[in-house]
Amino acid sequence: MRAIGLLAGKGKFPLFFIRALRKEGREVVAIGIKGEASLRIEREIGKVYWIGLGELKKLIKILKEEGIEELAMVGRISKDSLFTNLKLDNEARSLFASLKDKSDDSLLGALKDRLAQAGIRVADPREFLSSLIPQGGVLTKRSPSQDEMRDITFGKEVAGKMAEALKMSSLTVVVKNRVVLAVESAEGTDETIRRGGRLAKEKAVVVKVAREEGEIELDLPVVGTETLKVLKEVNAFCLAIDARKTILLDREKLIEMADEAGIAIIAQ
């Protein structure tokens, strides 16, 4: 069985991805993005390369030399990295010049197409991580109240429209009493929750959606224990995620933490 490539960004997701594939006996060759990916990936597997965010030519060269035909892109990339001292090689400069905008869809779609030209398929991580993806239903001991369900319905409608308008693969909104207190932008999920939570004071409902269209498989919504800590920090009462699309990292611990805090989590 051929090795699968991993382009690793921020967070714990790349670590969970490596462990899941190792359990299946799959070999993983990791390419970590400098300044984004954790050095801990070097403890997980023996073969790790490091590249700058704008070194597309080097990425393709590594994949070719390793005989990689499948690549999973896992982990966040800080949006400010795209605008702060970003050094592009000729390959990346050409890709950026071809973009009509720098939305998630445009960037990820162009990268997927360029890799396909090199004979490399960008894989959907969900193909390997079924145990981390919840189906529909309430995941915690406490179910959302009727008021929280109304906020969830409202929040999903708003978040879905905003994600489509902004061409973001996933998007988070913070709602209370059918009022939107925060919409995710470049700062990411956790900072969005903090911003909305400060306005809510308590009992905020957090809704995280994934787009139906676009390049979702290249930028899956992910929720882990760090996000749960932020929910507790702002006294949020409920988290709603998209079923069959959202990755739950360290699921058992996350649910245990939510139950202890009285936070309801529902996948729809």
C-alpha positions in Angstrom: 0.0 0.0 0.0 1.4 3.4 -1.0 2.3 6.0 1.6 0.0 9.0 1.9 1.3 12.5 2.1 0.3 14.9 4.9 0.6 18.6 4.5 0.4 19.7 8.1 -0.8 23.1 9.5 -1.6 24.3 13.0 -3.3 22.5 15.8 -3.7 18.9 16.9 -5.5 17.6 13.9 -2.3 16.5 12.0 -1.3 14.4 15.1 -4.7 12.7 15.2 -4.5 12.1 11.5 -1.1 10.5 11.8 -2.2 8.2 14.6 -5.4 7.2 12.9 -3.5 6.1 9.7 -0.8 4.3 11.7 -3.5 2.2 13.4 -4.5 1.1 9.9 -0.9 0.3 9.0 -0.6 3.1 6.5 2.7 4.9 6.1 2.6 8.7 6.3 5.1 11.1 4.9 4.6 14.5 6.6 5.4 17.9 5.2 5.1 20.5 7.9 4.6 24.2 7.2 7.2 26.2 9.1 5.7 28.5 11.7 2.3 26.7 11.5 2.7 22.9 12.1 3.8 21.6 15.6 7.2 20.1 16.0 5.4 17.3 17.8 4.7 15.6 14.4 8.4 14.6 14.5 7.7 12.5 17.5 4.9 10.7 15.7 6.6 9.6 12.5 10.2 9.3 11.3 10.0 11.1 8.0 9.1 14.8 8.2 10.0 17.5 5.7 9.6 21.2 6.5 8.7 23.9 3.9 7.7 27.6 4.0 4.1 28.5 3.3 5.0 29.8 -0.1 7.3 27.0 -1.3 4.9 25.2 -3.6 7.7 24.0 -6.0 9.5 22.4 -3.0 6.3 20.7 -1.9 5.7 19.2 -5.3 9.4 18.1 -5.6 9.2 16.3 -2.2 5.9 14.5 -3.1 7.4 13.4 -6.4 10.6 12.1 -4.9 8.7 10.2 -2.3 6.3 8.7 -4.8 3.3 10.2 -3.1 0.1 10.1 -5.2 -2.3 11.1 -2.4 -2.0 14.1 -0.2 -4.2 15.1 2.8 -4.1 18.8 3.9 -4.8 18.8 7.6 -4.6 21.6 10.2 -5.2 25.3 10.1 -3.2 28.0 8.4 -3.3 31.4 10.0 -4.9 33.9 7.7 -2.5 36.6 8.7 0.3 34.4 7.4 -1.0 35.1 3.9 -0.4 38.8 4.3 2.6 39.0 6.6 6.1 38.5 5.1 4.9 35.7 2.8 7.7 34.6 0.5 6.5 32.9 -2.7 8.6 30.8 -5.0 7.9 31.0 -8.7 5.4 28.2 -8.6 3.4 29.8 -5.8 3.6 33.3 -7.3 2.1 31.9 -10.6 -0.7 30.3 -8.6 -1.5 33.4 -6.7 -1.5 35.5 -9.8 -4.1 33.2 -11.4 -6.6 33.8 -8.5 -9.6 36.0 -8.9 -9.6 36.5 -5.1 -8.0 35.0 -2.0 -11.1 33.2 -0.6 -10.8 29.7 0.8 -12.4 28.3 -2.4 -10.1 30.1 -4.8 -6.8 29.3 -2.9 -7.6 25.7 -2.1 -9.2 25.0 -5.5 -6.2 26.4 -7.4 -3.8 24.4 -5.2 -5.8 21.2 -5.7 -5.8 21.7 -9.5 -2.0 22.4 -9.6 -1.3 19.2 -7.6 -3.6 17.3 -9.9 -1.5 18.5 -12.8 1.5 16.9 -11.0 -0.3 13.6 -10.7 -1.2 14.1 -7.0 -4.7 13.6 -5.7 -5.8 15.8 -2.8 -7.6 13.3 -0.5 -10.6 14.1 1.8 -9.4 13.4 5.3 -12.8 12.0 6.1 -11.9 9.0 4.1 -9.6 7.9 6.9 -11.2 9.4 10.0 -14.8 8.0 10.3 -14.4 7.5 14.1 -13.9 11.2 14.6 -16.9 12.3 12.6 -20.3 12.4 14.4 -23.5 11.4 12.8 -26.7 13.3 13.7 -28.0 13.7 17.3 -27.2 15.0 20.7 -23.7 14.1 21.8 -23.9 15.2 25.4 -26.0 14.3 28.5 -27.8 17.6 28.2 -30.0 18.4 25.2 -30.4 21.9 23.9 -33.4 23.7 25.3 -36.2 25.0 23.1 -34.8 28.5 23.2 -31.3 27.1 22.3 -32.8 25.1 19.4 -34.4 28.3 18.0 -31.0 30.0 18.2 -29.4 27.1 16.5 -31.9 27.1 13.6 -31.4 30.9 13.3 -27.6 30.6 13.5 -27.4 27.9 10.9 -29.3 29.9 8.4 -27.2 33.0 9.0 -23.9 31.1 9.0 -24.8 29.1 5.9 -25.5 32.3 3.9 -22.4 34.1 5.2 -20.2 31.1 4.4 -21.5 31.0 0.9 -21.1 34.8 0.4 -17.6 34.8 1.8 -16.7 31.4 0.1 -15.4 30.1 3.4 -15.3 26.3 3.8 -16.7 26.6 7.3 -17.9 29.4 9.4 -18.8 30.0 13.1 -21.4 32.4 14.5 -22.3 33.2 18.1 -26.0 33.8 18.8 -28.2 34.7 21.8 -31.9 35.3 21.6 -31.8 35.2 17.8 -29.3 38.0 17.7 -26.0 37.4 16.0 -23.2 38.6 18.3 -20.2 37.5 16.2 -19.4 36.1 12.8 -16.1 34.4 12.1 -13.6 36.2 10.0 -9.8 35.9 9.7 -9.3 35.4 13.4 -10.7 31.8 13.5 -13.3 29.9 15.6 -11.9 30.4 19.1 -11.5 34.1 18.9 -14.9 34.5 17.3 -16.4 32.6 20.3 -14.5 34.9 22.7 -15.7 38.0 20.8 -19.3 36.9 20.8 -19.1 35.5 24.4 -18.0 38.9 25.8 -21.2 40.5 24.3 -23.4 37.7 25.4 -22.0 37.6 29.0 -23.4 34.1 29.3 -25.7 31.5 27.7 -24.4 32.1 24.2 -25.1 29.5 21.5 -22.3 28.7 19.1 -23.1 27.4 15.6 -20.4 26.0 13.3 -21.4 25.1 9.8 -19.7 23.6 6.7 -20.6 24.7 3.2 -22.5 22.4 0.9 -20.4 23.5 -2.0 -16.8 24.5 -2.5 -13.6 22.9 -1.3 -14.8 21.7 2.1 -12.7 18.5 1.9 -9.6 20.7 1.9 -10.6 22.7 4.9 -12.8 20.6 7.2 -14.4 22.2 10.3 -12.6 20.9 13.4 -13.6 21.1 17.0 -11.3 20.0 19.8 -10.8 20.4 23.5 -9.3 23.9 23.1 -12.5 25.1 21.6 -14.4 23.5 24.5 -12.2 25.4 27.0 -13.1 28.6 25.2 -16.9 27.8 25.4 -16.4 27.3 29.2 -14.4 30.5 29.4 -17.3 32.6 28.0 -20.0 30.6 29.8 -21.5 29.5 26.5 -24.4 27.0 26.9 -24.6 25.2 23.6 -22.5 24.1 20.5 -24.1 23.0 17.2 -22.0 21.4 14.5 -22.7 19.9 11.1 -23.2 16.1 11.2 -21.0 14.0 8.9 -18.8 17.0 8.0 -17.2 18.0 11.3 -14.1 16.5 12.9 -14.2 16.0 16.7 -10.7 15.7 18.0 -10.3 13.7 21.3 -14.0 13.1 21.2 -14.4 11.2 24.5 -12.5 13.9 26.5 -14.3 16.7 24.7 -17.7 15.2 25.5 -16.7 14.6 29.1 -15.6 18.2 29.5 -18.9 19.4 28.0 -20.9 17.3 30.4 -19.0 18.6 33.4 -19.6 22.2 32.2 -23.3 21.6 31.4 -22.7 22.5 27.7 -25.0 20.8 25.2 -23.4 19.6 21.9 -25.6 18.6 19.0 -24.8 17.4 15.5 -27.3 18.1 12.8 
